[in-house]
Amino acid sequence: MIAVGFFNSIMFPTIFSLAIRGLGELTSRGSGLLCQAIVGSALLPMIQGMVADMTSVQLSYFVPVCAYIYIAWYAVNSQRFS
């Protein structure tokens, strides 16, 4: 569990750098929107808790797995098109 926290701590700066690269004069607007998107991370634990209540704690871990799959997809695609 400690390793999960460690790798999550370095994920946001990496995603942030990838997301604002190449925005030009829209960099400030893009970075502001990206910072507002952090609220989505506050919703995932609530969704995971609801799934745990409806099914089981073990199955609820598919919620963050889906988020990590999307993050990996974003990383691969942002590198491909930059």
mmCIF file of the N, C-alpha and C atoms, coordinates in Angstrom:
data_MODEL
# 
_entry.id   MODEL 
# 
loop_
_atom_site.group_PDB 
_atom_site.id 
_atom_site.type_symbol 
_atom_site.label_atom_id 
_atom_site.label_alt_id 
_atom_site.label_comp_id 
_atom_site.label_asym_id 
_atom_site.label_entity_id 
_atom_site.label_seq_id 
_atom_site.pdbx_PDB_ins_code 
_atom_site.Cartn_x 
_atom_site.Cartn_y 
_atom_site.Cartn_z 
_atom_site.occupancy 
_atom_site.B_iso_or_equiv 
_atom_site.pdbx_formal_charge 
_atom_site.auth_seq_id 
_atom_site.auth_comp_id 
_atom_site.auth_asym_id 
_atom_site.auth_atom_id 
_atom_site.pdbx_PDB_model_num 
ATOM 1   N N  . MET A 1 1  ? 0.820   -1.192 0.000   1.00 0.00 ? 1  MET A N  1 
ATOM 2   C CA . MET A 1 1  ? 0.000   0.000  0.000   1.00 0.00 ? 1  MET A CA 1 
ATOM 3   C C  . MET A 1 1  ? 0.864   1.255  0.000   1.00 0.00 ? 1  MET A C  1 
ATOM 4   N N  . ILE A 1 2  ? 2.017   1.201  0.627   1.00 0.00 ? 2  ILE A N  1 
ATOM 5   C CA . ILE A 1 2  ? 2.909   2.363  0.636   1.00 0.00 ? 2  ILE A CA 1 
ATOM 6   C C  . ILE A 1 2  ? 3.396   2.659  -0.780  1.00 0.00 ? 2  ILE A C  1 
ATOM 7   N N  . ALA A 1 3  ? 3.668   1.624  -1.547  1.00 0.00 ? 3  ALA A N  1 
ATOM 8   C CA . ALA A 1 3  ? 4.134   1.818  -2.926  1.00 0.00 ? 3  ALA A CA 1 
ATOM 9   C C  . ALA A 1 3  ? 3.063   2.490  -3.783  1.00 0.00 ? 3  ALA A C  1 
ATOM 10  N N  . VAL A 1 4  ? 1.792   2.183  -3.554  1.00 0.00 ? 4  VAL A N  1 
ATOM 11  C CA . VAL A 1 4  ? 0.714   2.824  -4.310  1.00 0.00 ? 4  VAL A CA 1 
ATOM 12  C C  . VAL A 1 4  ? 0.729   4.326  -4.060  1.00 0.00 ? 4  VAL A C  1 
ATOM 13  N N  . GLY A 1 5  ? 0.845   4.722  -2.801  1.00 0.00 ? 5  GLY A N  1 
ATOM 14  C CA . GLY A 1 5  ? 0.914   6.155  -2.479  1.00 0.00 ? 5  GLY A CA 1 
ATOM 15  C C  . GLY A 1 5  ? 2.120   6.823  -3.089  1.00 0.00 ? 5  GLY A C  1 
ATOM 16  N N  . PHE A 1 6  ? 3.246   6.133  -3.091  1.00 0.00 ? 6  PHE A N  1 
ATOM 17  C CA . PHE A 1 6  ? 4.461   6.695  -3.678  1.00 0.00 ? 6  PHE A CA 1 
ATOM 18  C C  . PHE A 1 6  ? 4.286   6.942  -5.171  1.00 0.00 ? 6  PHE A C  1 
ATOM 19  N N  . PHE A 1 7  ? 3.775   5.961  -5.893  1.00 0.00 ? 7  PHE A N  1 
ATOM 20  C CA . PHE A 1 7  ? 3.633   6.118  -7.333  1.00 0.00 ? 7  PHE A CA 1 
ATOM 21  C C  . PHE A 1 7  ? 2.526   7.108  -7.692  1.00 0.00 ? 7  PHE A C  1 
ATOM 22  N N  . ASN A 1 8  ? 1.495   7.192  -6.876  1.00 0.00 ? 8  ASN A N  1 
ATOM 23  C CA . ASN A 1 8  ? 0.469   8.211  -7.119  1.00 0.00 ? 8  ASN A CA 1 
ATOM 24  C C  . ASN A 1 8  ? 1.025   9.610  -6.919  1.00 0.00 ? 8  ASN A C  1 
ATOM 25  N N  . SER A 1 9  ? 1.967   9.776  -5.999  1.00 0.00 ? 9  SER A N  1 
ATOM 26  C CA . SER A 1 9  ? 2.501   11.108 -5.727  1.00 0.00 ? 9  SER A CA 1 
ATOM 27  C C  . SER A 1 9  ? 3.292   11.666 -6.904  1.00 0.00 ? 9  SER A C  1 
ATOM 28  N N  . ILE A 1 10 ? 3.903   10.819 -7.705  1.00 0.00 ? 10 ILE A N  1 
ATOM 29  C CA . ILE A 1 10 ? 4.653   11.317 -8.865  1.00 0.00 ? 10 ILE A CA 1 
ATOM 30  C C  . ILE A 1 10 ? 3.811   11.339 -10.136 1.00 0.00 ? 10 ILE A C  1 
ATOM 31  N N  . MET A 1 11 ? 2.582   10.817 -10.064 1.00 0.00 ? 11 MET A N  1 
ATOM 32  C CA . MET A 1 11 ? 1.752   10.750 -11.253 1.00 0.00 ? 11 MET A CA 1 
ATOM 33  C C  . MET A 1 11 ? 1.226   12.123 -11.671 1.00 0.00 ? 11 MET A C  1 
ATOM 34  N N  . PHE A 1 12 ? 0.733   12.926 -10.732 1.00 0.00 ? 12 PHE A N  1 
ATOM 35  C CA . PHE A 1 12 ? 0.115   14.199 -11.110 1.00 0.00 ? 12 PHE A CA 1 
ATOM 36  C C  . PHE A 1 12 ? 1.089   15.153 -11.791 1.00 0.00 ? 12 PHE A C  1 
ATOM 37  N N  . PRO A 1 13 ? 2.299   15.357 -11.269 1.00 0.00 ? 13 PRO A N  1 
ATOM 38  C CA . PRO A 1 13 ? 3.199   16.272 -11.983 1.00 0.00 ? 13 PRO A CA 1 
ATOM 39  C C  . PRO A 1 13 ? 3.509   15.797 -13.400 1.00 0.00 ? 13 PRO A C  1 
ATOM 40  N N  . THR A 1 14 ? 3.579   14.495 -13.576 1.00 0.00 ? 14 THR A N  1 
ATOM 41  C CA . THR A 1 14 ? 3.847   13.956 -14.911 1.00 0.00 ? 14 THR A CA 1 
ATOM 42  C C  . THR A 1 14 ? 2.670   14.216 -15.837 1.00 0.00 ? 14 THR A C  1 
ATOM 43  N N  . ILE A 1 15 ? 1.469   13.923 -15.376 1.00 0.00 ? 15 ILE A N  1 
ATOM 44  C CA . ILE A 1 15 ? 0.266   14.162 -16.186 1.00 0.00 ? 15 ILE A CA 1 
ATOM 45  C C  . ILE A 1 15 ? 0.125   15.645 -16.474 1.00 0.00 ? 15 ILE A C  1 
ATOM 46  N N  . PHE A 1 16 ? 0.374   16.489 -15.480 1.00 0.00 ? 16 PHE A N  1 
ATOM 47  C CA . PHE A 1 16 ? 0.259   17.931 -15.654 1.00 0.00 ? 16 PHE A CA 1 
ATOM 48  C C  . PHE A 1 16 ? 1.205   18.413 -16.750 1.00 0.00 ? 16 PHE A C  1 
ATOM 49  N N  . SER A 1 17 ? 2.456   17.966 -16.704 1.00 0.00 ? 17 SER A N  1 
ATOM 50  C CA . SER A 1 17 ? 3.443   18.382 -17.706 1.00 0.00 ? 17 SER A CA 1 
ATOM 51  C C  . SER A 1 17 ? 3.052   17.919 -19.104 1.00 0.00 ? 17 SER A C  1 
ATOM 52  N N  . LEU A 1 18 ? 2.578   16.690 -19.210 1.00 0.00 ? 18 LEU A N  1 
ATOM 53  C CA . LEU A 1 18 ? 2.156   16.177 -20.518 1.00 0.00 ? 18 LEU A CA 1 
ATOM 54  C C  . LEU A 1 18 ? 0.949   16.941 -21.054 1.00 0.00 ? 18 LEU A C  1 
ATOM 55  N N  . ALA A 1 19 ? 0.038   17.299 -20.162 1.00 0.00 ? 19 ALA A N  1 
ATOM 56  C CA . ALA A 1 19 ? -1.210  17.924 -20.596 1.00 0.00 ? 19 ALA A CA 1 
ATOM 57  C C  . ALA A 1 19 ? -1.032  19.363 -21.059 1.00 0.00 ? 19 ALA A C  1 
ATOM 58  N N  . ILE A 1 20 ? -0.124  20.121 -20.447 1.00 0.00 ? 20 ILE A N  1 
ATOM 59  C CA . ILE A 1 20 ? -0.018  21.538 -20.826 1.00 0.00 ? 20 ILE A CA 1 
ATOM 60  C C  . ILE A 1 20 ? 1.047   21.784 -21.891 1.00 0.00 ? 20 ILE A C  1 
ATOM 61  N N  . ARG A 1 21 ? 1.787   20.752 -22.246 1.00 0.00 ? 21 ARG A N  1 
ATOM 62  C CA . ARG A 1 21 ? 2.826   20.934 -23.270 1.00 0.00 ? 21 ARG A CA 1 
ATOM 63  C C  . ARG A 1 21 ? 2.174   21.282 -24.616 1.00 0.00 ? 21 ARG A C  1 
ATOM 64  N N  . GLY A 1 22 ? 2.668   22.295 -25.234 1.00 0.00 ? 22 GLY A N  1 
ATOM 65  C CA . GLY A 1 22 ? 2.211   22.680 -26.561 1.00 0.00 ? 22 GLY A CA 1 
ATOM 66  C C  . GLY A 1 22 ? 0.940   23.506 -26.592 1.00 0.00 ? 22 GLY A C  1 
ATOM 67  N N  . LEU A 1 23 ? 0.478   24.027 -25.456 1.00 0.00 ? 23 LEU A N  1 
ATOM 68  C CA . LEU A 1 23 ? -0.737  24.839 -25.456 1.00 0.00 ? 23 LEU A CA 1 
ATOM 69  C C  . LEU A 1 23 ? -0.488  26.286 -25.855 1.00 0.00 ? 23 LEU A C  1 
ATOM 70  N N  . GLY A 1 24 ? 0.764   26.703 -25.858 1.00 0.00 ? 24 GLY A N  1 
ATOM 71  C CA . GLY A 1 24 ? 1.083   28.073 -26.266 1.00 0.00 ? 24 GLY A CA 1 
ATOM 72  C C  . GLY A 1 24 ? 0.473   29.094 -25.335 1.00 0.00 ? 24 GLY A C  1 
ATOM 73  N N  . GLU A 1 25 ? -0.245  30.047 -25.919 1.00 0.00 ? 25 GLU A N  1 
ATOM 74  C CA . GLU A 1 25 ? -0.827  31.106 -25.092 1.00 0.00 ? 25 GLU A CA 1 
ATOM 75  C C  . GLU A 1 25 ? -2.030  30.623 -24.277 1.00 0.00 ? 25 GLU A C  1 
ATOM 76  N N  . LEU A 1 26 ? -2.495  29.415 -24.514 1.00 0.00 ? 26 LEU A N  1 
ATOM 77  C CA . LEU A 1 26 ? -3.590  28.852 -23.729 1.00 0.00 ? 26 LEU A CA 1 
ATOM 78  C C  . LEU A 1 26 ? -3.104  28.045 -22.526 1.00 0.00 ? 26 LEU A C  1 
ATOM 79  N N  . THR A 1 27 ? -1.812  28.123 -22.230 1.00 0.00 ? 27 THR A N  1 
ATOM 80  C CA . THR A 1 27 ? -1.242  27.334 -21.135 1.00 0.00 ? 27 THR A CA 1 
ATOM 81  C C  . THR A 1 27 ? -1.879  27.671 -19.802 1.00 0.00 ? 27 THR A C  1 
ATOM 82  N N  . SER A 1 28 ? -2.104  28.944 -19.514 1.00 0.00 ? 28 SER A N  1 
ATOM 83  C CA . SER A 1 28 ? -2.687  29.303 -18.214 1.00 0.00 ? 28 SER A CA 1 
ATOM 84  C C  . SER A 1 28 ? -4.117  28.786 -18.096 1.00 0.00 ? 28 SER A C  1 
ATOM 85  N N  . ARG A 1 29 ? -4.882  28.862 -19.159 1.00 0.00 ? 29 ARG A N  1 
ATOM 86  C CA . ARG A 1 29 ? -6.255  28.351 -19.127 1.00 0.00 ? 29 ARG A CA 1 
ATOM 87  C C  . ARG A 1 29 ? -6.257  26.828 -18.991 1.00 0.00 ? 29 ARG A C  1 
ATOM 88  N N  . GLY A 1 30 ? -5.384  26.175 -19.737 1.00 0.00 ? 30 GLY A N  1 
ATOM 89  C CA . GLY A 1 30 ? -5.301  24.715 -19.671 1.00 0.00 ? 30 GLY A CA 1 
ATOM 90  C C  . GLY A 1 30 ? -4.863  24.222 -18.308 1.00 0.00 ? 30 GLY A C  1 
ATOM 91  N N  . SER A 1 31 ? -3.898  24.911 -17.702 1.00 0.00 ? 31 SER A N  1 
ATOM 92  C CA . SER A 1 31 ? -3.441  24.483 -16.381 1.00 0.00 ? 31 SER A CA 1 
ATOM 93  C C  . SER A 1 31 ? -4.528  24.715 -15.333 1.00 0.00 ? 31 SER A C  1 
ATOM 94  N N  . GLY A 1 32 ? -5.288  25.778 -15.478 1.00 0.00 ? 32 GLY A N  1 
ATOM 95  C CA . GLY A 1 32 ? -6.393  26.024 -14.551 1.00 0.00 ? 32 GLY A CA 1 
ATOM 96  C C  . GLY A 1 32 ? -7.469  24.962 -14.649 1.00 0.00 ? 32 GLY A C  1 
ATOM 97  N N  . LEU A 1 33 ? -7.805  24.584 -15.876 1.00 0.00 ? 33 LEU A N  1 
ATOM 98  C CA . LEU A 1 33 ? -8.806  23.526 -16.058 1.00 0.00 ? 33 LEU A CA 1 
ATOM 99  C C  . LEU A 1 33 ? -8.302  22.188 -15.529 1.00 0.00 ? 33 LEU A C  1 
ATOM 100 N N  . LEU A 1 34 ? -7.029  21.936 -15.727 1.00 0.00 ? 34 LEU A N  1 
ATOM 101 C CA . LEU A 1 34 ? -6.450  20.684 -15.240 1.00 0.00 ? 34 LEU A CA 1 
ATOM 102 C C  . LEU A 1 34 ? -6.473  20.635 -13.717 1.00 0.00 ? 34 LEU A C  1 
ATOM 103 N N  . CYS A 1 35 ? -6.197  21.748 -13.076 1.00 0.00 ? 35 CYS A N  1 
ATOM 104 C CA . CYS A 1 35 ? -6.252  21.787 -11.611 1.00 0.00 ? 35 CYS A CA 1 
ATOM 105 C C  . CYS A 1 35 ? -7.685  21.590 -11.112 1.00 0.00 ? 35 CYS A C  1 
ATOM 106 N N  . GLN A 1 36 ? -8.662  22.110 -11.842 1.00 0.00 ? 36 GLN A N  1 
ATOM 107 C CA . GLN A 1 36 ? -10.055 21.909 -11.458 1.00 0.00 ? 36 GLN A CA 1 
ATOM 108 C C  . GLN A 1 36 ? -10.474 20.452 -11.638 1.00 0.00 ? 36 GLN A C  1 
ATOM 109 N N  . ALA A 1 37 ? -9.834  19.752 -12.541 1.00 0.00 ? 37 ALA A N  1 
ATOM 110 C CA . ALA A 1 37 ? -10.164 18.349 -12.784 1.00 0.00 ? 37 ALA A CA 1 
ATOM 111 C C  . ALA A 1 37 ? -9.770  17.451 -11.618 1.00 0.00 ? 37 ALA A C  1 
ATOM 112 N N  . ILE A 1 38 ? -8.991  17.973 -10.686 1.00 0.00 ? 38 ILE A N  1 
ATOM 113 C CA . ILE A 1 38 ? -8.607  17.191 -9.508  1.00 0.00 ? 38 ILE A CA 1 
ATOM 114 C C  . ILE A 1 38 ? -9.849  16.780 -8.728  1.00 0.00 ? 38 ILE A C  1 
ATOM 115 N N  . VAL A 1 39 ? -10.919 17.539 -8.849  1.00 0.00 ? 39 VAL A N  1 
ATOM 116 C CA . VAL A 1 39 ? -12.160 17.201 -8.156  1.00 0.00 ? 39 VAL A CA 1 
ATOM 117 C C  . VAL A 1 39 ? -12.619 15.802 -8.557  1.00 0.00 ? 39 VAL A C  1 
ATOM 118 N N  . GLY A 1 40 ? -12.332 15.395 -9.767  1.00 0.00 ? 40 GLY A N  1 
ATOM 119 C CA . GLY A 1 40 ? -12.684 14.049 -10.204 1.00 0.00 ? 40 GLY A CA 1 
ATOM 120 C C  . GLY A 1 40 ? -12.022 12.991 -9.351  1.00 0.00 ? 40 GLY A C  1 
ATOM 121 N N  . SER A 1 41 ? -10.834 13.264 -8.880  1.00 0.00 ? 41 SER A N  1 
ATOM 122 C CA . SER A 1 41 ? -10.156 12.320 -7.994  1.00 0.00 ? 41 SER A CA 1 
ATOM 123 C C  . SER A 1 41 ? -10.833 12.252 -6.640  1.00 0.00 ? 41 SER A C  1 
ATOM 124 N N  . ALA A 1 42 ? -11.530 13.298 -6.253  1.00 0.00 ? 42 ALA A N  1 
ATOM 125 C CA . ALA A 1 42 ? -12.265 13.265 -4.996  1.00 0.00 ? 42 ALA A CA 1 
ATOM 126 C C  . ALA A 1 42 ? -13.541 12.448 -5.133  1.00 0.00 ? 42 ALA A C  1 
ATOM 127 N N  . LEU A 1 43 ? -14.028 12.281 -6.345  1.00 0.00 ? 43 LEU A N  1 
ATOM 128 C CA . LEU A 1 43 ? -15.246 11.498 -6.566  1.00 0.00 ? 43 LEU A CA 1 
ATOM 129 C C  . LEU A 1 43 ? -14.978 10.001 -6.626  1.00 0.00 ? 43 LEU A C  1 
ATOM 130 N N  . LEU A 1 44 ? -13.787 9.605  -7.049  1.00 0.00 ? 44 LEU A N  1 
ATOM 131 C CA . LEU A 1 44 ? -13.499 8.181  -7.183  1.00 0.00 ? 44 LEU A CA 1 
ATOM 132 C C  . LEU A 1 44 ? -13.615 7.408  -5.865  1.00 0.00 ? 44 LEU A C  1 
ATOM 133 N N  . PRO A 1 45 ? -13.113 7.921  -4.743  1.00 0.00 ? 45 PRO A N  1 
ATOM 134 C CA . PRO A 1 45 ? -13.310 7.168  -3.495  1.00 0.00 ? 45 PRO A CA 1 
ATOM 135 C C  . PRO A 1 45 ? -14.784 6.999  -3.120  1.00 0.00 ? 45 PRO A C  1 
ATOM 136 N N  . MET A 1 46 ? -15.605 8.007  -3.414  1.00 0.00 ? 46 MET A N  1 
ATOM 137 C CA . MET A 1 46 ? -17.044 7.875  -3.144  1.00 0.00 ? 46 MET A CA 1 
ATOM 138 C C  . MET A 1 46 ? -17.659 6.788  -4.013  1.00 0.00 ? 46 MET A C  1 
ATOM 139 N N  . ILE A 1 47 ? -17.271 6.777  -5.286  1.00 0.00 ? 47 ILE A N  1 
ATOM 140 C CA . ILE A 1 47 ? -17.792 5.748  -6.196  1.00 0.00 ? 47 ILE A CA 1 
ATOM 141 C C  . ILE A 1 47 ? -17.306 4.371  -5.755  1.00 0.00 ? 47 ILE A C  1 
ATOM 142 N N  . GLN A 1 48 ? -16.052 4.273  -5.372  1.00 0.00 ? 48 GLN A N  1 
ATOM 143 C CA . GLN A 1 48 ? -15.516 2.997  -4.910  1.00 0.00 ? 48 GLN A CA 1 
ATOM 144 C C  . GLN A 1 48 ? -16.259 2.534  -3.649  1.00 0.00 ? 48 GLN A C  1 
ATOM 145 N N  . GLY A 1 49 ? -16.561 3.443  -2.757  1.00 0.00 ? 49 GLY A N  1 
ATOM 146 C CA . GLY A 1 49 ? -17.317 3.089  -1.558  1.00 0.00 ? 49 GLY A CA 1 
ATOM 147 C C  . GLY A 1 49 ? -18.713 2.601  -1.880  1.00 0.00 ? 49 GLY A C  1 
ATOM 148 N N  . MET A 1 50 ? -19.369 3.238  -2.845  1.00 0.00 ? 50 MET A N  1 
ATOM 149 C CA . MET A 1 50 ? -20.706 2.792  -3.256  1.00 0.00 ? 50 MET A CA 1 
ATOM 150 C C  . MET A 1 50 ? -20.644 1.393  -3.865  1.00 0.00 ? 50 MET A C  1 
ATOM 151 N N  . VAL A 1 51 ? -19.626 1.152  -4.694  1.00 0.00 ? 51 VAL A N  1 
ATOM 152 C CA . VAL A 1 51 ? -19.469 -0.178 -5.288  1.00 0.00 ? 51 VAL A CA 1 
ATOM 153 C C  . VAL A 1 51 ? -19.187 -1.206 -4.201  1.00 0.00 ? 51 VAL A C  1 
ATOM 154 N N  . ALA A 1 52 ? -18.373 -0.845 -3.202  1.00 0.00 ? 52 ALA A N  1 
ATOM 155 C CA . ALA A 1 52 ? -18.080 -1.758 -2.096  1.00 0.00 ? 52 ALA A CA 1 
ATOM 156 C C  . ALA A 1 52 ? -19.341 -2.078 -1.301  1.00 0.00 ? 52 ALA A C  1 
ATOM 157 N N  . ASP A 1 53 ? -20.198 -1.079 -1.104  1.00 0.00 ? 53 ASP A N  1 
ATOM 158 C CA . ASP A 1 53 ? -21.445 -1.317 -0.380  1.00 0.00 ? 53 ASP A CA 1 
ATOM 159 C C  . ASP A 1 53 ? -22.393 -2.211 -1.167  1.00 0.00 ? 53 ASP A C  1 
ATOM 160 N N  . MET A 1 54 ? -22.390 -2.069 -2.495  1.00 0.00 ? 54 MET A N  1 
ATOM 161 C CA . MET A 1 54 ? -23.304 -2.860 -3.321  1.00 0.00 ? 54 MET A CA 1 
ATOM 162 C C  . MET A 1 54 ? -22.782 -4.268 -3.587  1.00 0.00 ? 54 MET A C  1 
ATOM 163 N N  . THR A 1 55 ? -21.451 -4.422 -3.648  1.00 0.00 ? 55 THR A N  1 
ATOM 164 C CA . THR A 1 55 ? -20.887 -5.731 -3.981  1.00 0.00 ? 55 THR A CA 1 
ATOM 165 C C  . THR A 1 55 ? -19.952 -6.180 -2.862  1.00 0.00 ? 55 THR A C  1 
ATOM 166 N N  . SER A 1 56 ? -18.670 -5.994 -3.047  1.00 0.00 ? 56 SER A N  1 
ATOM 167 C CA . SER A 1 56 ? -17.683 -6.338 -2.023  1.00 0.00 ? 56 SER A CA 1 
ATOM 168 C C  . SER A 1 56 ? -16.503 -5.393 -2.139  1.00 0.00 ? 56 SER A C  1 
ATOM 169 N N  . VAL A 1 57 ? -15.692 -5.356 -1.100  1.00 0.00 ? 57 VAL A N  1 
ATOM 170 C CA . VAL A 1 57 ? -14.522 -4.485 -1.101  1.00 0.00 ? 57 VAL A CA 1 
ATOM 171 C C  . VAL A 1 57 ? -13.559 -4.907 -2.211  1.00 0.00 ? 57 VAL A C  1 
ATOM 172 N N  . GLN A 1 58 ? -13.405 -6.206 -2.401  1.00 0.00 ? 58 GLN A N  1 
ATOM 173 C CA . GLN A 1 58 ? -12.486 -6.692 -3.428  1.00 0.00 ? 58 GLN A CA 1 
ATOM 174 C C  . GLN A 1 58 ? -12.917 -6.229 -4.820  1.00 0.00 ? 58 GLN A C  1 
ATOM 175 N N  . LEU A 1 59 ? -14.194 -6.329 -5.128  1.00 0.00 ? 59 LEU A N  1 
ATOM 176 C CA . LEU A 1 59 ? -14.668 -5.891 -6.447  1.00 0.00 ? 59 LEU A CA 1 
ATOM 177 C C  . LEU A 1 59 ? -14.605 -4.380 -6.612  1.00 0.00 ? 59 LEU A C  1 
ATOM 178 N N  . SER A 1 60 ? -14.673 -3.643 -5.504  1.00 0.00 ? 60 SER A N  1 
ATOM 179 C CA . SER A 1 60 ? -14.645 -2.181 -5.604  1.00 0.00 ? 60 SER A CA 1 
ATOM 180 C C  . SER A 1 60 ? -13.309 -1.669 -6.116  1.00 0.00 ? 60 SER A C  1 
ATOM 181 N N  . TYR A 1 61 ? -12.264 -2.477 -6.036  1.00 0.00 ? 61 TYR A N  1 
ATOM 182 C CA . TYR A 1 61 ? -10.955 -2.038 -6.518  1.00 0.00 ? 61 TYR A CA 1 
ATOM 183 C C  . TYR A 1 61 ? -10.896 -1.970 -8.045  1.00 0.00 ? 61 TYR A C  1 
ATOM 184 N N  . PHE A 1 62 ? -11.928 -2.413 -8.725  1.00 0.00 ? 62 PHE A N  1 
ATOM 185 C CA . PHE A 1 62 ? -11.982 -2.236 -10.174 1.00 0.00 ? 62 PHE A CA 1 
ATOM 186 C C  . PHE A 1 62 ? -12.198 -0.771 -10.551 1.00 0.00 ? 62 PHE A C  1 
ATOM 187 N N  . VAL A 1 63 ? -12.746 0.022  -9.624  1.00 0.00 ? 63 VAL A N  1 
ATOM 188 C CA . VAL A 1 63 ? -12.930 1.457  -9.892  1.00 0.00 ? 63 VAL A CA 1 
ATOM 189 C C  . VAL A 1 63 ? -11.577 2.138  -10.086 1.00 0.00 ? 63 VAL A C  1 
ATOM 190 N N  . PRO A 1 64 ? -10.616 2.038  -9.144  1.00 0.00 ? 64 PRO A N  1 
ATOM 191 C CA . PRO A 1 64 ? -9.316  2.662  -9.409  1.00 0.00 ? 64 PRO A CA 1 
ATOM 192 C C  . PRO A 1 64 ? -8.547  1.987  -10.537 1.00 0.00 ? 64 PRO A C  1 
ATOM 193 N N  . VAL A 1 65 ? -8.774  0.692  -10.744 1.00 0.00 ? 65 VAL A N  1 
ATOM 194 C CA . VAL A 1 65 ? -8.108  0.020  -11.865 1.00 0.00 ? 65 VAL A CA 1 
ATOM 195 C C  . VAL A 1 65 ? -8.549  0.656  -13.178 1.00 0.00 ? 65 VAL A C  1 
ATOM 196 N N  . CYS A 1 66 ? -9.833  0.947  -13.309 1.00 0.00 ? 66 CYS A N  1 
ATOM 197 C CA . CYS A 1 66 ? -10.322 1.619  -14.526 1.00 0.00 ? 66 CYS A CA 1 
ATOM 198 C C  . CYS A 1 66 ? -9.683  2.994  -14.681 1.00 0.00 ? 66 CYS A C  1 
ATOM 199 N N  . ALA A 1 67 ? -9.513  3.712  -13.572 1.00 0.00 ? 67 ALA A N  1 
ATOM 200 C CA . ALA A 1 67 ? -8.869  5.029  -13.635 1.00 0.00 ? 67 ALA A CA 1 
ATOM 201 C C  . ALA A 1 67 ? -7.417  4.896  -14.075 1.00 0.00 ? 67 ALA A C  1 
ATOM 202 N N  . TYR A 1 68 ? -6.712  3.898  -13.555 1.00 0.00 ? 68 TYR A N  1 
ATOM 203 C CA . TYR A 1 68 ? -5.314  3.700  -13.940 1.00 0.00 ? 68 TYR A CA 1 
ATOM 204 C C  . TYR A 1 68 ? -5.198  3.279  -15.404 1.00 0.00 ? 68 TYR A C  1 
ATOM 205 N N  . ILE A 1 69 ? -6.142  2.506  -15.890 1.00 0.00 ? 69 ILE A N  1 
ATOM 206 C CA . ILE A 1 69 ? -6.126  2.124  -17.304 1.00 0.00 ? 69 ILE A CA 1 
ATOM 207 C C  . ILE A 1 69 ? -6.312  3.363  -18.177 1.00 0.00 ? 69 ILE A C  1 
ATOM 208 N N  . TYR A 1 70 ? -7.227  4.255  -17.778 1.00 0.00 ? 70 TYR A N  1 
ATOM 209 C CA . TYR A 1 70 ? -7.422  5.487  -18.542 1.00 0.00 ? 70 TYR A CA 1 
ATOM 210 C C  . TYR A 1 70 ? -6.169  6.359  -18.513 1.00 0.00 ? 70 TYR A C  1 
ATOM 211 N N  . ILE A 1 71 ? -5.524  6.458  -17.352 1.00 0.00 ? 71 ILE A N  1 
ATOM 212 C CA . ILE A 1 71 ? -4.297  7.255  -17.249 1.00 0.00 ? 71 ILE A CA 1 
ATOM 213 C C  . ILE A 1 71 ? -3.209  6.681  -18.141 1.00 0.00 ? 71 ILE A C  1 
ATOM 214 N N  . ALA A 1 72 ? -3.083  5.359  -18.168 1.00 0.00 ? 72 ALA A N  1 
ATOM 215 C CA . ALA A 1 72 ? -2.092  4.722  -19.043 1.00 0.00 ? 72 ALA A CA 1 
ATOM 216 C C  . ALA A 1 72 ? -2.424  4.986  -20.507 1.00 0.00 ? 72 ALA A C  1 
ATOM 217 N N  . TRP A 1 73 ? -3.703  4.909  -20.865 1.00 0.00 ? 73 TRP A N  1 
ATOM 218 C CA . TRP A 1 73 ? -4.119  5.188  -22.242 1.00 0.00 ? 73 TRP A CA 1 
ATOM 219 C C  . TRP A 1 73 ? -3.774  6.628  -22.620 1.00 0.00 ? 73 TRP A C  1 
ATOM 220 N N  . TYR A 1 74 ? -4.040  7.570  -21.703 1.00 0.00 ? 74 TYR A N  1 
ATOM 221 C CA . TYR A 1 74 ? -3.733  8.972  -21.956 1.00 0.00 ? 74 TYR A CA 1 
ATOM 222 C C  . TYR A 1 74 ? -2.229  9.172  -22.160 1.00 0.00 ? 74 TYR A C  1 
ATOM 223 N N  . ALA A 1 75 ? -1.426  8.525  -21.321 1.00 0.00 ? 75 ALA A N  1 
ATOM 224 C CA . ALA A 1 75 ? 0.021   8.676  -21.428 1.00 0.00 ? 75 ALA A CA 1 
ATOM 225 C C  . ALA A 1 75 ? 0.527   8.152  -22.762 1.00 0.00 ? 75 ALA A C  1 
ATOM 226 N N  . VAL A 1 76 ? 0.038   6.990  -23.170 1.00 0.00 ? 76 VAL A N  1 
ATOM 227 C CA . VAL A 1 76 ? 0.473   6.409  -24.450 1.00 0.00 ? 76 VAL A CA 1 
ATOM 228 C C  . VAL A 1 76 ? 0.050   7.295  -25.617 1.00 0.00 ? 76 VAL A C  1 
ATOM 229 N N  . ASN A 1 77 ? -1.185  7.759  -25.606 1.00 0.00 ? 77 ASN A N  1 
ATOM 230 C CA . ASN A 1 77 ? -1.683  8.580  -26.709 1.00 0.00 ? 77 ASN A CA 1 
ATOM 231 C C  . ASN A 1 77 ? -1.080  9.970  -26.729 1.00 0.00 ? 77 ASN A C  1 
ATOM 232 N N  . SER A 1 78 ? -0.778  10.544 -25.584 1.00 0.00 ? 78 SER A N  1 
ATOM 233 C CA . SER A 1 78 ? -0.182  11.882 -25.593 1.00 0.00 ? 78 SER A CA 1 
ATOM 234 C C  . SER A 1 78 ? 1.254   11.814 -26.109 1.00 0.00 ? 78 SER A C  1 
ATOM 235 N N  . GLN A 1 79 ? 1.932   10.743 -25.881 1.00 0.00 ? 79 GLN A N  1 
ATOM 236 C CA . GLN A 1 79 ? 3.277   10.585 -26.404 1.00 0.00 ? 79 GLN A CA 1 
ATOM 237 C C  . GLN A 1 79 ? 3.261   10.320 -27.896 1.00 0.00 ? 79 GLN A C  1 
ATOM 238 N N  . ARG A 1 80 ? 2.274   9.596  -28.357 1.00 0.00 ? 80 ARG A N  1 
ATOM 239 C CA . ARG A 1 80 ? 2.171   9.247  -29.776 1.00 0.00 ? 80 ARG A CA 1 
ATOM 240 C C  . ARG A 1 80 ? 1.887   10.473 -30.645 1.00 0.00 ? 80 ARG A C  1 
ATOM 241 N N  . PHE A 1 81 ? 1.061   11.385 -30.146 1.00 0.00 ? 81 PHE A N  1 
ATOM 242 C CA . PHE A 1 81 ? 0.638   12.518 -30.967 1.00 0.00 ? 81 PHE A CA 1 
ATOM 243 C C  . PHE A 1 81 ? 1.410   13.792 -30.700 1.00 0.00 ? 81 PHE A C  1 
ATOM 244 N N  . SER A 1 82 ? 2.433   13.759 -29.867 1.00 0.00 ? 82 SER A N  1 
ATOM 245 C CA . SER A 1 82 ? 3.180   14.995 -29.597 1.00 0.00 ? 82 SER A CA 1 
ATOM 246 C C  . SER A 1 82 ? 4.407   15.115 -30.455 1.00 0.00 ? 82 SER A C  1 
# 
